[in-house]
């Protein structure tokens, strides 16, 4: 790609909305609420906020600085900084290539549920066994996945300004409005059990916000910190090349530190609002037991049952909810695809159209394998972190639990010790901007972040 003619976001707003759109994905919506409810409510949120302002800030601004300084994609940026570090860029490019196929499969599940609620058939989605019968089907999951992949592909084909930025400027405000509407409604819910017990959404909010100090000890703080760090790590879209690619599209005059701060606020606020949106409603209708579900179980099994119990308005709320999830999933999928497309364009000098089509074909082939992993190719395998899964889980484990920590640790070593943190500081302040967390950046990048990431990797390997 010719760096002189390299596409760029039109300004700070376009960059922040696109980067925040990448950060706000399925992880915020189906993982954050579950972890917050399980790990002591306010305690988890407090630790998450502290990590967002320290650990998250460090990784985020470092990757964006690498992108803007080199004006390169993740595949080539590391090699431009130091030739011998090019292999790290290859790993950073492999990560989104593994993630995109199974993310599109899950995106297809969201499309299916949105269409079901849109056509007034929400009661079907709440029936026992509906989700299992859908994902184990041979054709419907593949069709829905193709629809989601096509939508993602269309946005990326539009380019940085007319595609990604324009899409983000429309979708992200809609996403915020939908989340606020559903969260507000969730707080007004009350439900009376057959025995006369009344549970309200506000009681559920209390579970989310009030720190649970019972059995508070070192082990509890450690496990909660690891959960919060893992959630933040995946939520901010770091260590998968996305922020390097988006950073390469950031104009030199854009205030980087301010933009990073806005992304932090946006991502954390959406994650918190997802908790406000989901936990009160699930608690009101299903009690504490209902909040034990996580991931697909929470979104595709528990919540449809909650919507069903809301009566006539439940179908409308369900439709709005899955529309919101679809928006969040699409903005993230767009950024994942763009990281790969940008790498192909920089490394192989491809045109955007050719690079997008090529990666979409690769992604489609792998996504079909993921879909078949629930029927014709079904098998189970025990993973080192204790989980049991099949093709989708294996791909998720390799990308999220192994390769992403490795990329992040390598980035900390390269920038913290080989190049020195001043490289990031100089890039972030080259227009005279103030970087208030300068000292924090240095300490985190060189000492604390690598140790935390190593702990995350060792935990994934089942070694601690």
Secondary structure in CASP SS format (residue, H / E / C, confidence):
PFRMAT SS
TARGET T0000
AUTHOR 0000-0000-0000
METHOD secondary structure of the structure
MODEL  1
X C 1.00
X C 1.00
X H 1.00
X H 1.00
X H 1.00
X C 1.00
X C 1.00
X C 1.00
X C 1.00
X C 1.00
X C 1.00
X H 1.00
X H 1.00
X H 1.00
X H 1.00
X H 1.00
X H 1.00
X H 1.00
X H 1.00
X H 1.00
X H 1.00
X H 1.00
X H 1.00
X C 1.00
X C 1.00
X H 1.00
X H 1.00
X H 1.00
X H 1.00
X H 1.00
X C 1.00
X H 1.00
X H 1.00
X H 1.00
X H 1.00
X H 1.00
X H 1.00
X H 1.00
X C 1.00
X C 1.00
X C 1.00
X H 1.00
X H 1.00
X H 1.00
X H 1.00
X H 1.00
X H 1.00
X H 1.00
X H 1.00
X H 1.00
X H 1.00
X H 1.00
X H 1.00
X H 1.00
X H 1.00
X H 1.00
X H 1.00
X H 1.00
X H 1.00
X H 1.00
X H 1.00
X H 1.00
X H 1.00
X H 1.00
X H 1.00
X H 1.00
X H 1.00
X H 1.00
X H 1.00
X H 1.00
X C 1.00
X C 1.00
X C 1.00
X H 1.00
X H 1.00
X H 1.00
X H 1.00
X H 1.00
X H 1.00
X H 1.00
X H 1.00
X C 1.00
X H 1.00
X H 1.00
X H 1.00
X H 1.00
X H 1.00
X H 1.00
X H 1.00
X H 1.00
X H 1.00
X H 1.00
X H 1.00
X H 1.00
X H 1.00
X H 1.00
X H 1.00
X H 1.00
X H 1.00
X H 1.00
X H 1.00
X H 1.00
X H 1.00
X H 1.00
X H 1.00
X H 1.00
X H 1.00
X H 1.00
X H 1.00
X H 1.00
X H 1.00
X H 1.00
X H 1.00
X H 1.00
X H 1.00
X H 1.00
X H 1.00
X H 1.00
X C 1.00
X C 1.00
X C 1.00
X H 1.00
X H 1.00
X H 1.00
X H 1.00
X H 1.00
X C 1.00
X C 1.00
X C 1.00
X H 1.00
X H 1.00
X H 1.00
X H 1.00
X H 1.00
X H 1.00
X C 1.00
X C 1.00
X C 1.00
X C 1.00
X H 1.00
X H 1.00
X H 1.00
X H 1.00
X H 1.00
X H 1.00
X H 1.00
X H 1.00
X H 1.00
X H 1.00
X H 1.00
X H 1.00
X H 1.00
X H 1.00
X H 1.00
X H 1.00
X H 1.00
X H 1.00
X C 1.00
X C 1.00
X H 1.00
X H 1.00
X H 1.00
X H 1.00
X H 1.00
X H 1.00
X H 1.00
X H 1.00
X H 1.00
X H 1.00
X H 1.00
X H 1.00
X H 1.00
X H 1.00
X H 1.00
X H 1.00
X H 1.00
X H 1.00
X H 1.00
X H 1.00
X H 1.00
X H 1.00
X H 1.00
X H 1.00
X H 1.00
X H 1.00
X H 1.00
X H 1.00
X C 1.00
X C 1.00
X E 1.00
X E 1.00
X E 1.00
X C 1.00
X C 1.00
X C 1.00
X C 1.00
X C 1.00
X E 1.00
X E 1.00
X E 1.00
X H 1.00
X H 1.00
X H 1.00
X H 1.00
X H 1.00
X H 1.00
X H 1.00
X H 1.00
X H 1.00
X C 1.00
X C 1.00
X C 1.00
X C 1.00
X C 1.00
X C 1.00
X C 1.00
X C 1.00
X H 1.00
X H 1.00
X H 1.00
X H 1.00
X H 1.00
X H 1.00
X H 1.00
X H 1.00
X H 1.00
X H 1.00
X H 1.00
X H 1.00
X H 1.00
X H 1.00
X H 1.00
X H 1.00
X H 1.00
X H 1.00
X C 1.00
X C 1.00
X C 1.00
X C 1.00
X C 1.00
X C 1.00
X H 1.00
X H 1.00
X H 1.00
X H 1.00
X H 1.00
X H 1.00
X H 1.00
X C 1.00
X C 1.00
X C 1.00
X C 1.00
X C 1.00
X C 1.00
X C 1.00
X H 1.00
X H 1.00
X H 1.00
X H 1.00
X H 1.00
X H 1.00
X H 1.00
X H 1.00
X H 1.00
X H 1.00
X H 1.00
X H 1.00
X H 1.00
X H 1.00
X H 1.00
X H 1.00
X H 1.00
X H 1.00
X H 1.00
X H 1.00
X H 1.00
X H 1.00
X H 1.00
X H 1.00
X H 1.00
X H 1.00
X H 1.00
X H 1.00
X H 1.00
X H 1.00
X H 1.00
X H 1.00
X H 1.00
X H 1.00
X H 1.00
X C 1.00
X C 1.00
X C 1.00
X C 1.00
X C 1.00
X H 1.00
X H 1.00
X H 1.00
X H 1.00
X H 1.00
X H 1.00
X H 1.00
X H 1.00
X H 1.00
X H 1.00
X H 1.00
X H 1.00
X H 1.00
X H 1.00
X C 1.00
X C 1.00
X H 1.00
X H 1.00
X H 1.00
X H 1.00
X H 1.00
X H 1.00
X H 1.00
X H 1.00
X H 1.00
X H 1.00
X H 1.00
X H 1.00
X H 1.00
X H 1.00
X H 1.00
X H 1.00
X H 1.00
X H 1.00
X H 1.00
X H 1.00
X H 1.00
X H 1.00
X H 1.00
X H 1.00
X H 1.00
X H 1.00
X H 1.00
X H 1.00
X H 1.00
X H 1.00
X H 1.00
X H 1.00
X H 1.00
X H 1.00
X H 1.00
X H 1.00
X H 1.00
X C 1.00
X C 1.00
X C 1.00
X H 1.00
X H 1.00
X H 1.00
X H 1.00
X H 1.00
X H 1.00
X H 1.00
X H 1.00
X H 1.00
X H 1.00
X H 1.00
X H 1.00
X H 1.00
X H 1.00
X H 1.00
X H 1.00
X H 1.00
X H 1.00
X H 1.00
X H 1.00
X H 1.00
X C 1.00
X C 1.00
X C 1.00
X C 1.00
X C 1.00
X C 1.00
X C 1.00
X C 1.00
X E 1.00
X E 1.00
X C 1.00
X C 1.00
X C 1.00
X C 1.00
X C 1.00
X E 1.00
X E 1.00
X C 1.00
X H 1.00
X H 1.00
X H 1.00
X H 1.00
X H 1.00
X H 1.00
X H 1.00
X H 1.00
X H 1.00
X H 1.00
X H 1.00
X H 1.00
X H 1.00
X H 1.00
X H 1.00
X H 1.00
X H 1.00
X H 1.00
X H 1.00
X H 1.00
X H 1.00
X H 1.00
X H 1.00
X H 1.00
X H 1.00
X H 1.00
X H 1.00
X H 1.00
X C 1.00
X C 1.00
X C 1.00
X H 1.00
X H 1.00
X H 1.00
X H 1.00
X H 1.00
X H 1.00
X H 1.00
X C 1.00
X C 1.00
X C 1.00
X C 1.00
X C 1.00
X C 1.00
X C 1.00
X C 1.00
X C 1.00
X H 1.00
X H 1.00
X H 1.00
X H 1.00
X H 1.00
X H 1.00
X H 1.00
X H 1.00
X H 1.00
X H 1.00
X H 1.00
X H 1.00
X H 1.00
X H 1.00
X H 1.00
X H 1.00
X H 1.00
X H 1.00
X H 1.00
X H 1.00
X H 1.00
X H 1.00
X H 1.00
X C 1.00
X C 1.00
X C 1.00
X C 1.00
END
